[in-house]
């Protein structure tokens, strides 16, 4: 059994235990998610869930965080809760999952 299958079975078997842990530790989890390590962990997890494939996610995250301008149109990238035309996006091929570029939201939508 591979690691992915093991984790899937574990989650199914311990669903109530996991839910109870989340409820009991809500404040600690929220606090952790506000740290740099927590933000990095959540973002990389989101990329993996979306099916993005890369040989080194730590390296990819550093490139993502340190890229200040869109690699196609050179507009300055922004971050925030609201998505705007200049919001930083990780562009990838939807059929293979391969990472392509760090783009603004506008260029990313056009590229699909």
Helices and strands as residue ranges (DSSP letters): H 3-13, H 15-24, H 26-33, H 36-50, H 57-66, E 88-92, E 99-104, H 105-111
